[in-house]
C-alpha cells in the first residue's frame, strides 16, 4: 500500500498549482452545505477559491475540494450558473461533473487506480493510498465502468457507491 502513495499528488502541489495560476485560496465561513467555491469575474474578482473553515481540520477532504475547485478554473470558467432559465440546472450539473472529472483525474490517476484494484485493495485502502475521500474512489470506478472496463473488481466498487 505504501508504494502507491509514492507518486501521489501532494497537497502542497495543489497549492503550488493555484499559486502559478494566481488563484487566491482562503478559508471562509461558507454556508453549511458548501465546502468550497470558485469565483472568477475577470477584472472584477478572481480567480479565487474559498474553502470552508471546516476543511482546516481535514486535509484529505481539503485536497479533494481544492482539486475540484481547480477543475472549475481549468475546465468550466465562463459557465454561467447563476441564471434564471430552464436549462440552468443542467449547466450546474454539467459544470460540477466536469470539475469532478478534473479533480479525480488529478488525484486518482486511472492507471495507478487500476493497479490497486487488480491488487484487490478495498475501497478504504484505495482511499488511503491516494489520500482522498472514498467518494473519489467510487467516482473513479464509475468513470472506468462507463468507459467499458466492467471487471468484477470495478463492478464491486461501483455497487458500494449505491449503498
MOCORKA-V807542 format. One record per backbone hydrogen bond with DSSP energy under -0.5 kcal/mol. NH is the residue of the N-H (numbers start at 1). CO is the residue of the C=O. Records with the same first field share a line. If there is no record, write none. Layout:
BEGIN
NH: CO, CO
END
This chain:
BEGIN
4: 1
5: 1, 2
6: 2, 3
7: 4
8: 5
14: 10
15: 11
16: 12
17: 13
18: 14
19: 15
20: 16
21: 17
22: 19
23: 18
24: 22, 47
26: 49
28: 51
30: 28
34: 31
37: 50
39: 48
41: 45
44: 41
47: 39
48: 39
49: 24
50: 37
51: 26, 49
52: 35
53: 28
55: 52
56: 53
57: 54
58: 55
62: 58
63: 59
64: 60
65: 61
66: 62
67: 63
68: 64
69: 65
70: 66
71: 67
72: 68
73: 69
74: 70
75: 71
76: 71, 72
77: 72
79: 76
81: 79
83: 81
85: 83
88: 85
91: 87
92: 88
93: 89
94: 90
95: 91
96: 92
97: 93
98: 94
99: 95
100: 96
101: 97
102: 98
103: 99
104: 100
105: 101
106: 102
107: 103
108: 104
113: 109
114: 110
115: 111
116: 112
117: 113
118: 114
119: 115
120: 117
121: 116
126: 122
127: 123
128: 124
129: 125
130: 126
131: 127
132: 127
136: 133
137: 133
138: 134
139: 135
140: 136
141: 137
142: 138
143: 139
144: 140
145: 141
146: 142
147: 143
148: 145
149: 144
150: 148
155: 151
156: 152
157: 153
158: 154
159: 155
160: 156
161: 157, 158
162: 158, 159
163: 160
END
